Amino acid sequence: MADGGWVRMPDGTVVVAMSLPRPGGPGRVRVLVHAQNRARALTRLRNLGLRSVYLRGNGAPPSPDEVTAVLHHPEGVVWRANPECAVERWRPMGALPRRELRSA
């Protein structure tokens, strides 16, 4: 199951953050999505190929830096291979290899 959480923005939208197992190797991938509500955020991820993504609870909500990263991205969906590394850049979902998307 994915470890994650969400935060509601002042305009009513939400930012959902999820840490998913990295399919290509050890570790996890942190994915951030900006959407109108939690259901739409999960639908966006499922439409990108992450089929078994569910959010239960709010155990790991996005940090303020993560919220800033996803709000400044034009697509509103970003990921980072090493969630603990503060110097690694956030990448657009198109940069996530397709083999990783299918097996997550």
MARVOLO-757877 format. One record per residue (C-alpha): residue number from 1; x, y, z. Coordinates in nm, 3 decimals, padded with zeros to 5 digits. Last residue first. Example, Ala and Ser with C-alpha at 12.3 -4.5 7.8 and 13.67 -1.06 7.14 Angstrom:
<fifi n="2" px="01.367" py="-00.106" pz="00.714"/>
<fifi n="1" px="01.230" py="-00.450" pz="00.780"/>
end
This chain:
<fifi n="104" px="00.395" py="00.004" pz="-00.976"/>
<fifi n="103" px="00.470" py="-00.241" pz="-01.259"/>
<fifi n="102" px="00.329" py="-00.043" pz="-01.548"/>
<fifi n="101" px="00.472" py="00.292" pz="-01.445"/>
<fifi n="100" px="00.822" py="00.158" pz="-01.390"/>
<fifi n="99" px="00.831" py="00.003" pz="-01.738"/>
<fifi n="98" px="00.716" py="00.339" pz="-01.875"/>
<fifi n="97" px="01.018" py="00.528" pz="-01.743"/>
<fifi n="96" px="00.925" py="00.833" pz="-01.532"/>
<fifi n="95" px="01.029" py="01.141" pz="-01.734"/>
<fifi n="94" px="00.672" py="01.204" pz="-01.854"/>
<fifi n="93" px="00.568" py="01.241" pz="-01.491"/>
<fifi n="92" px="00.772" py="01.563" pz="-01.465"/>
<fifi n="91" px="01.082" py="01.554" pz="-01.244"/>
<fifi n="90" px="01.152" py="01.702" pz="-00.902"/>
<fifi n="89" px="01.520" py="01.776" pz="-00.849"/>
<fifi n="88" px="01.741" py="01.596" pz="-00.599"/>
<fifi n="87" px="01.893" py="01.829" pz="-00.337"/>
<fifi n="86" px="01.658" py="01.738" pz="-00.051"/>
<fifi n="85" px="01.728" py="01.365" pz="-00.069"/>
<fifi n="84" px="01.480" py="01.177" pz="00.150"/>
<fifi n="83" px="01.224" py="01.125" pz="-00.129"/>
<fifi n="82" px="01.479" py="00.956" pz="-00.358"/>
<fifi n="81" px="01.329" py="00.891" pz="-00.700"/>
<fifi n="80" px="01.138" py="01.220" pz="-00.725"/>
<fifi n="79" px="00.801" py="01.270" pz="-00.890"/>
<fifi n="78" px="00.589" py="01.549" pz="-01.038"/>
<fifi n="77" px="00.225" py="01.603" pz="-01.139"/>
<fifi n="76" px="00.075" py="01.955" pz="-01.165"/>
<fifi n="75" px="00.128" py="01.972" pz="-01.540"/>
<fifi n="74" px="00.265" py="02.329" pz="-01.539"/>
<fifi n="73" px="00.493" py="02.272" pz="-01.238"/>
<fifi n="72" px="00.501" py="02.559" pz="-00.989"/>
<fifi n="71" px="00.222" py="02.412" pz="-00.774"/>
<fifi n="70" px="00.400" py="02.075" pz="-00.761"/>
<fifi n="69" px="00.726" py="02.217" pz="-00.627"/>
<fifi n="68" px="00.561" py="02.458" pz="-00.382"/>
<fifi n="67" px="00.358" py="02.175" pz="-00.229"/>
<fifi n="66" px="00.674" py="01.968" pz="-00.194"/>
<fifi n="65" px="00.853" py="02.253" pz="-00.017"/>
<fifi n="64" px="00.556" py="02.299" pz="00.220"/>
<fifi n="63" px="00.574" py="01.928" pz="00.308"/>
<fifi n="62" px="00.326" py="01.685" pz="00.157"/>
<fifi n="61" px="00.119" py="01.474" pz="00.394"/>
<fifi n="60" px="00.263" py="01.145" pz="00.526"/>
<fifi n="59" px="00.011" py="00.975" pz="00.756"/>
<fifi n="58" px="-00.306" py="01.120" pz="00.603"/>
<fifi n="57" px="-00.529" py="00.817" pz="00.587"/>
<fifi n="56" px="-00.585" py="00.567" pz="00.312"/>
<fifi n="55" px="-00.475" py="00.671" pz="-00.034"/>
<fifi n="54" px="-00.501" py="00.406" pz="-00.304"/>
<fifi n="53" px="-00.286" py="00.349" pz="-00.611"/>
<fifi n="52" px="-00.319" py="00.013" pz="-00.786"/>
<fifi n="51" px="-00.319" py="00.127" pz="-01.148"/>
<fifi n="50" px="-00.024" py="00.363" pz="-01.168"/>
<fifi n="49" px="-00.044" py="00.392" pz="-01.546"/>
<fifi n="48" px="-00.084" py="00.766" pz="-01.606"/>
<fifi n="47" px="-00.463" py="00.734" pz="-01.593"/>
<fifi n="46" px="-00.428" py="00.582" pz="-01.246"/>
<fifi n="45" px="-00.225" py="00.881" pz="-01.132"/>
<fifi n="44" px="-00.483" py="01.129" pz="-01.263"/>
<fifi n="43" px="-00.762" py="00.924" pz="-01.103"/>
<fifi n="42" px="-00.582" py="00.946" pz="-00.767"/>
<fifi n="41" px="-00.571" py="01.325" pz="-00.794"/>
<fifi n="40" px="-00.934" py="01.336" pz="-00.906"/>
<fifi n="39" px="-01.042" py="01.142" pz="-00.598"/>
<fifi n="38" px="-00.839" py="01.365" pz="-00.369"/>
<fifi n="37" px="-00.999" py="01.688" pz="-00.495"/>
<fifi n="36" px="-00.949" py="01.962" pz="-00.757"/>
<fifi n="35" px="-00.600" py="01.839" pz="-00.841"/>
<fifi n="34" px="-00.227" py="01.884" pz="-00.768"/>
<fifi n="33" px="-00.031" py="01.557" pz="-00.766"/>
<fifi n="32" px="00.298" py="01.469" pz="-00.598"/>
<fifi n="31" px="00.481" py="01.135" pz="-00.637"/>
<fifi n="30" px="00.761" py="01.010" pz="-00.409"/>
<fifi n="29" px="00.942" py="00.701" pz="-00.540"/>
<fifi n="28" px="01.066" py="00.438" pz="-00.297"/>
<fifi n="27" px="01.372" py="00.228" pz="-00.233"/>
<fifi n="26" px="01.520" py="-00.078" pz="-00.394"/>
<fifi n="25" px="01.500" py="-00.142" pz="-00.766"/>
<fifi n="24" px="01.297" py="-00.096" pz="-01.084"/>
<fifi n="23" px="00.956" py="-00.108" pz="-00.915"/>
<fifi n="22" px="01.025" py="00.170" pz="-00.666"/>
<fifi n="21" px="00.770" py="00.124" pz="-00.391"/>
<fifi n="20" px="00.531" py="00.420" pz="-00.376"/>
<fifi n="19" px="00.549" py="00.729" pz="-00.156"/>
<fifi n="18" px="00.239" py="00.939" pz="-00.215"/>
<fifi n="17" px="00.172" py="01.313" pz="-00.194"/>
<fifi n="16" px="-00.167" py="01.467" pz="-00.273"/>
<fifi n="15" px="-00.206" py="01.842" pz="-00.317"/>
<fifi n="14" px="-00.564" py="01.960" pz="-00.288"/>
<fifi n="13" px="-00.781" py="02.234" pz="-00.441"/>
<fifi n="12" px="-01.010" py="02.451" pz="-00.229"/>
<fifi n="11" px="-00.848" py="02.790" pz="-00.308"/>
<fifi n="10" px="-00.673" py="02.797" pz="00.033"/>
<fifi n="9" px="-00.503" py="02.461" pz="-00.041"/>
<fifi n="8" px="-00.608" py="02.133" pz="00.117"/>
<fifi n="7" px="-00.325" py="01.897" pz="00.214"/>
<fifi n="6" px="-00.282" py="01.530" pz="00.132"/>
<fifi n="5" px="-00.124" py="01.212" pz="00.257"/>
<fifi n="4" px="00.102" py="00.927" pz="00.166"/>
<fifi n="3" px="00.228" py="00.576" pz="00.211"/>
<fifi n="2" px="00.114" py="00.353" pz="-00.070"/>
<fifi n="1" px="00.000" py="00.000" pz="00.000"/>
end
